[in-house]
Amino acid sequence: MSSTTPTSDDLDHVDERLLRTTPLKKLLGRPELGSVVGALAVFAFFAVVADGFLKPSSLGTVLYAASTLGIMAVPVALLMIGGEFDLSAGVLVTSSALVSSMFSYQMTANVWVGIGVSLLVTLAIGAFNGVMLTRTKLPSFIITLATFLMLTGLNLGVTKLVTGTVSTKSIADMEGFPSAHKVFASEWTIGGVEWKVTVLWWIVLVALATWILLRTRFGNWIFAVGGGAEAARAVGVPVRRTKIGLYTGVAFCAWISGQHLLFSFDVVQSGEGVGNELIYIIAAVIGGCLITGGYGSAVGSAVGALIFGMTSKGIVYAEWNPDWFKFFLGAMLLLATLLNAWIRKRVEATK
């Protein structure tokens, strides 16, 4: 019985999924590797230059800042993996809070009624973005920019029309407020650290998104659509349904963030949220998501949000001028993108 040694031509035709991969190659292939390295560098930097950064009380502050961003960075990351953007995400958070507050106040209803109406309205706006994108074939940049402008105008115009000012009325004394506050804006102290409920929401959403991406058919569809919509459609992927679902996911998380905004401060300023959409995208990109789609992870978006939290609060603890925050955020975006690109090239070169 004779045996033959595989030639290089034979190996070229072997399914790469059947080839053995070393743990190092697996690690280098993770989208969030660059952001983890960046997060460690940021942590070490502020641990040295900011005296109060390592205090237990600072941990809760940093995680709260990261969670408020991270809740939105998760669905934005999934949307970017699917090859699309949402420039209306920031103001949609404010729209969600405004609908909940004004409906409850004007109808003198239990605040949970306003919360439910807000959920329906917010999901409808997300679905609108997805339907318009898939029906018109226009770039998501144009569709969501138009939605951003419309929501910005509606937030201000409707609020002034209903309340006579640019902010809503307080609903702190209305029925259902205490229970809603516990769900969306509560806090508790453990080990001397004050934890906000948004941290729990954030962890749950990251875990859920990771499970969807890695363990479900819908996750496969997201990667396929981001890698190439036409090729995905050709093999039976429901491209239209996938994209609408992704935009609806962004809307759902905007609803959660909006309710937290409302029940943390009792009132909502109609002009809030403008510009936050870029920070969500930055967190996703720092976390390893490609602008071109088809690559990234929910965990990476969480690390990107954590970098945001450490940077924003680290500058405060270091007693620097907060004007430097945008500089550090931009530097982290550039460095993380370059590092991710370098890692990907190294991985591809070793295959």
KEZA-85440 format. One record per residue (C-alpha): residue number from 1; x, y, z. Coordinates in nm, 3 decimals. Layout:
<atoms>
i, east, north, up
NUM, X, Y, Z
...
</atoms>
This chain:
<atoms>
i, east, north, up
1, 0.000, 0.000, 0.000
2, 0.159, 0.327, -0.106
3, 0.124, 0.666, 0.054
4, 0.161, 1.000, -0.112
5, 0.273, 1.329, 0.029
6, 0.035, 1.620, -0.035
7, 0.175, 1.870, -0.276
8, 0.132, 2.247, -0.258
9, -0.134, 2.219, -0.529
10, -0.328, 1.972, -0.313
11, -0.313, 2.205, -0.012
12, -0.448, 2.492, -0.219
13, -0.771, 2.296, -0.266
14, -0.814, 2.199, 0.099
15, -1.100, 2.373, 0.275
16, -0.935, 2.630, 0.506
17, -1.183, 2.536, 0.779
18, -1.019, 2.190, 0.792
19, -0.669, 2.329, 0.836
20, -0.526, 2.339, 1.184
21, -0.504, 2.687, 1.332
22, -0.273, 2.771, 1.618
23, -0.409, 2.958, 1.921
24, -0.187, 3.254, 1.826
25, -0.340, 3.276, 1.480
26, -0.688, 3.258, 1.631
27, -0.600, 3.539, 1.869
28, -0.453, 3.753, 1.591
29, -0.767, 3.695, 1.388
30, -0.998, 3.844, 1.651
31, -1.143, 4.182, 1.539
32, -1.123, 4.330, 1.888
33, -0.752, 4.254, 1.946
34, -0.638, 4.602, 1.847
35, -0.894, 4.767, 2.073
36, -0.794, 4.549, 2.369
37, -0.432, 4.655, 2.325
38, -0.548, 5.016, 2.303
39, -0.763, 4.982, 2.615
40, -0.471, 4.843, 2.814
41, -0.253, 5.130, 2.695
42, -0.515, 5.391, 2.792
43, -0.564, 5.231, 3.132
44, -0.191, 5.224, 3.202
45, -0.151, 5.583, 3.086
46, -0.419, 5.731, 3.310
47, -0.320, 5.505, 3.600
48, 0.015, 5.686, 3.592
49, -0.089, 6.045, 3.520
50, -0.421, 6.063, 3.712
51, -0.406, 6.010, 4.089
52, -0.776, 5.930, 4.137
53, -0.810, 5.700, 3.836
54, -0.745, 5.376, 4.029
55, -0.981, 5.450, 4.319
56, -1.274, 5.206, 4.350
57, -1.522, 5.492, 4.324
58, -1.370, 5.587, 3.988
59, -1.446, 5.243, 3.847
60, -1.820, 5.298, 3.870
61, -1.789, 5.639, 3.706
62, -1.583, 5.506, 3.417
63, -1.815, 5.209, 3.359
64, -2.122, 5.433, 3.366
65, -1.973, 5.662, 3.101
66, -1.879, 5.358, 2.893
67, -2.219, 5.192, 2.932
68, -2.423, 5.491, 2.818
69, -2.221, 5.487, 2.497
70, -2.183, 5.111, 2.479
71, -2.557, 5.041, 2.477
72, -2.574, 5.216, 2.140
73, -2.232, 5.108, 2.014
74, -2.345, 4.742, 2.015
75, -2.626, 4.769, 1.755
76, -2.426, 5.025, 1.556
77, -2.142, 4.772, 1.538
78, -2.379, 4.503, 1.410
79, -2.514, 4.748, 1.154
80, -2.161, 4.832, 1.037
81, -2.076, 4.462, 1.009
82, -2.383, 4.446, 0.786
83, -2.228, 4.719, 0.570
84, -2.447, 5.016, 0.668
85, -2.446, 5.332, 0.884
86, -2.704, 5.516, 1.092
87, -2.645, 5.888, 1.134
88, -2.981, 5.932, 1.308
89, -2.895, 5.712, 1.608
90, -2.795, 6.001, 1.836
91, -3.109, 6.209, 1.796
92, -3.326, 5.897, 1.793
93, -3.231, 5.846, 2.158
94, -3.365, 6.192, 2.236
95, -3.676, 6.134, 2.025
96, -3.752, 5.819, 2.224
97, -3.727, 6.007, 2.554
98, -3.937, 6.298, 2.428
99, -4.220, 6.075, 2.305
100, -4.233, 5.886, 2.634
101, -4.230, 6.203, 2.845
102, -4.474, 6.416, 2.646
103, -4.726, 6.137, 2.588
104, -4.734, 6.049, 2.959
105, -4.760, 6.412, 3.068
106, -5.015, 6.530, 2.814
107, -5.238, 6.223, 2.852
108, -5.190, 6.213, 3.232
109, -5.130, 5.843, 3.186
110, -4.916, 5.597, 3.376
111, -4.560, 5.651, 3.256
112, -4.544, 5.289, 3.140
113, -4.805, 5.376, 2.877
114, -4.576, 5.648, 2.746
115, -4.285, 5.403, 2.754
116, -4.483, 5.157, 2.542
117, -4.586, 5.422, 2.291
118, -4.225, 5.538, 2.273
119, -4.111, 5.183, 2.195
120, -4.356, 5.154, 1.907
121, -4.264, 5.495, 1.763
122, -3.890, 5.433, 1.795
123, -3.909, 5.090, 1.631
124, -4.118, 5.239, 1.351
125, -3.848, 5.499, 1.282
126, -3.582, 5.229, 1.273
127, -3.792, 5.019, 1.036
128, -3.850, 5.329, 0.822
129, -3.473, 5.368, 0.778
130, -3.439, 5.004, 0.679
131, -3.733, 5.006, 0.438
132, -3.623, 5.329, 0.270
133, -3.271, 5.192, 0.231
134, -3.380, 4.866, 0.073
135, -3.654, 5.018, -0.144
136, -3.470, 5.321, -0.282
137, -3.120, 5.164, -0.304
138, -2.980, 5.498, -0.187
139, -2.670, 5.494, 0.036
140, -2.743, 5.461, 0.407
141, -2.548, 5.784, 0.456
142, -2.814, 5.978, 0.263
143, -3.115, 5.798, 0.410
144, -3.010, 5.831, 0.773
145, -2.877, 6.184, 0.727
146, -3.225, 6.282, 0.608
147, -3.377, 6.106, 0.909
148, -3.129, 6.283, 1.136
149, -3.233, 6.624, 1.002
150, -3.603, 6.546, 1.022
151, -3.580, 6.415, 1.378
152, -3.370, 6.713, 1.487
153, -3.639, 6.948, 1.358
154, -3.925, 6.742, 1.499
155, -3.765, 6.714, 1.842
156, -3.736, 7.088, 1.873
157, -4.053, 7.189, 1.689
158, -4.294, 6.945, 1.853
159, -4.150, 7.004, 2.201
160, -4.194, 7.380, 2.172
161, -4.542, 7.333, 2.027
162, -4.656, 7.102, 2.308
163, -4.474, 7.244, 2.611
164, -4.397, 7.601, 2.502
165, -4.027, 7.551, 2.582
166, -3.734, 7.349, 2.450
167, -3.763, 7.090, 2.729
168, -4.034, 6.859, 2.859
169, -4.221, 6.892, 3.186
170, -4.115, 6.686, 3.486
171, -4.295, 6.353, 3.523
172, -4.128, 6.259, 3.853
173, -4.458, 6.270, 4.044
174, -4.658, 6.063, 3.795
175, -4.785, 5.710, 3.849
176, -4.539, 5.441, 3.749
177, -4.231, 5.664, 3.768
178, -4.065, 5.481, 4.065
179, -4.085, 5.140, 3.899
180, -3.969, 5.277, 3.564
181, -3.679, 5.449, 3.736
182, -3.571, 5.115, 3.885
183, -3.568, 4.950, 3.543
184, -3.393, 5.225, 3.346
185, -3.202, 5.446, 3.591
186, -3.149, 5.269, 3.922
187, -2.816, 5.230, 4.098
188, -2.673, 5.023, 4.380
189, -2.350, 5.013, 4.581
190, -2.134, 4.700, 4.598
191, -1.790, 4.698, 4.755
192, -1.781, 5.074, 4.777
193, -1.848, 5.107, 4.403
194, -2.166, 5.270, 4.276
195, -2.307, 5.066, 3.989
196, -2.564, 5.201, 3.745
197, -2.824, 4.975, 3.587
198, -2.699, 5.081, 3.244
199, -2.391, 4.866, 3.305
200, -2.618, 4.562, 3.339
201, -2.813, 4.658, 3.025
202, -2.480, 4.697, 2.843
203, -2.346, 4.356, 2.947
204, -2.670, 4.183, 2.850
205, -2.676, 4.350, 2.509
206, -2.312, 4.262, 2.437
207, -2.375, 3.899, 2.533
208, -2.693, 3.885, 2.324
209, -2.528, 4.044, 2.020
210, -2.227, 3.811, 2.046
211, -2.459, 3.511, 2.060
212, -2.650, 3.635, 1.756
213, -2.331, 3.692, 1.554
214, -2.160, 3.363, 1.639
215, -2.441, 3.117, 1.707
216, -2.740, 3.204, 1.488
217, -2.836, 3.204, 1.124
218, -2.915, 3.575, 1.144
219, -2.554, 3.635, 1.250
220, -2.433, 3.455, 0.938
221, -2.665, 3.670, 0.733
222, -2.519, 3.987, 0.887
223, -2.163, 3.891, 0.790
224, -2.274, 3.778, 0.445
225, -2.466, 4.099, 0.373
226, -2.174, 4.311, 0.491
227, -1.930, 4.115, 0.277
228, -2.140, 4.165, -0.035
229, -2.514, 4.213, -0.061
230, -2.551, 4.080, -0.414
231, -2.343, 3.770, -0.348
232, -2.541, 3.710, -0.029
233, -2.870, 3.746, -0.214
234, -2.748, 3.499, -0.476
235, -2.704, 3.226, -0.214
236, -3.043, 3.285, -0.056
237, -2.972, 3.535, 0.221
238, -3.276, 3.762, 0.284
239, -3.082, 4.085, 0.244
240, -3.380, 4.317, 0.279
241, -3.509, 4.152, 0.596
242, -3.160, 4.146, 0.747
243, -3.099, 4.517, 0.696
244, -3.440, 4.617, 0.826
245, -3.377, 4.399, 1.130
246, -3.043, 4.568, 1.195
247, -3.197, 4.916, 1.182
248, -3.476, 4.800, 1.411
249, -3.208, 4.676, 1.653
250, -3.049, 5.020, 1.657
251, -3.392, 5.170, 1.731
252, -3.455, 4.927, 2.017
253, -3.129, 5.023, 2.188
254, -3.206, 5.390, 2.124
255, -3.531, 5.334, 2.311
256, -3.343, 5.187, 2.610
257, -3.097, 5.478, 2.610
258, -3.380, 5.728, 2.575
259, -3.568, 5.590, 2.872
260, -3.250, 5.603, 3.080
261, -3.206, 5.966, 2.980
262, -3.562, 6.049, 3.080
263, -3.578, 5.864, 3.411
264, -3.235, 5.983, 3.520
265, -3.320, 6.353, 3.492
266, -3.706, 6.365, 3.489
267, -3.698, 6.609, 3.196
268, -3.546, 6.601, 2.848
269, -3.386, 6.880, 2.647
270, -3.502, 6.859, 2.285
271, -3.161, 6.950, 2.141
272, -2.970, 6.663, 2.302
273, -2.813, 6.376, 2.110
274, -2.674, 6.569, 1.813
275, -2.323, 6.443, 1.740
276, -2.349, 6.128, 1.949
277, -2.400, 5.916, 1.638
278, -2.037, 5.980, 1.541
279, -1.916, 5.866, 1.883
280, -2.112, 5.540, 1.844
281, -1.945, 5.481, 1.507
282, -1.603, 5.569, 1.650
283, -1.648, 5.315, 1.931
284, -1.741, 5.046, 1.679
285, -1.443, 5.127, 1.453
286, -1.200, 5.135, 1.747
287, -1.345, 4.797, 1.840
288, -1.243, 4.648, 1.506
289, -1.541, 4.703, 1.276
290, -1.448, 4.783, 0.918
291, -1.603, 5.079, 0.740
292, -1.656, 4.851, 0.440
293, -1.858, 4.598, 0.641
294, -1.835, 4.220, 0.685
295, -1.593, 4.228, 0.980
296, -1.616, 4.314, 1.349
297, -1.761, 4.203, 1.682
298, -1.992, 4.316, 1.958
299, -1.718, 4.263, 2.216
300, -1.498, 4.501, 2.020
301, -1.763, 4.770, 2.037
302, -1.774, 4.723, 2.414
303, -1.397, 4.768, 2.438
304, -1.424, 5.078, 2.219
305, -1.688, 5.218, 2.454
306, -1.467, 5.135, 2.753
307, -1.183, 5.332, 2.593
308, -1.424, 5.624, 2.558
309, -1.521, 5.598, 2.926
310, -1.162, 5.578, 3.046
311, -1.052, 5.869, 2.829
312, -1.342, 6.101, 2.915
313, -1.310, 6.044, 3.290
314, -0.932, 6.001, 3.293
315, -0.888, 6.354, 3.162
316, -1.107, 6.481, 3.445
317, -0.914, 6.287, 3.710
318, -0.587, 6.415, 3.563
319, -0.730, 6.769, 3.595
320, -0.663, 6.851, 3.232
321, -0.863, 7.081, 3.012
322, -1.158, 6.871, 2.881
323, -1.104, 7.029, 2.540
324, -0.833, 6.765, 2.493
325, -1.091, 6.486, 2.500
326, -1.173, 6.502, 2.129
327, -0.801, 6.499, 2.047
328, -0.746, 6.178, 2.244
329, -1.057, 6.019, 2.095
330, -0.940, 6.100, 1.743
331, -0.590, 5.971, 1.817
332, -0.732, 5.645, 1.953
333, -0.951, 5.607, 1.644
334, -0.653, 5.651, 1.412
335, -0.416, 5.428, 1.610
336, -0.671, 5.151, 1.662
337, -0.761, 5.151, 1.292
338, -0.395, 5.131, 1.190
339, -0.329, 4.853, 1.440
340, -0.632, 4.654, 1.324
341, -0.522, 4.691, 0.960
342, -0.168, 4.575, 1.049
343, -0.297, 4.273, 1.241
344, -0.525, 4.169, 0.955
345, -0.238, 4.189, 0.707
346, -0.022, 3.974, 0.934
347, -0.299, 3.715, 0.967
348, -0.364, 3.703, 0.594
349, 0.008, 3.671, 0.522
350, 0.035, 3.362, 0.745
351, -0.262, 3.174, 0.598
</atoms>
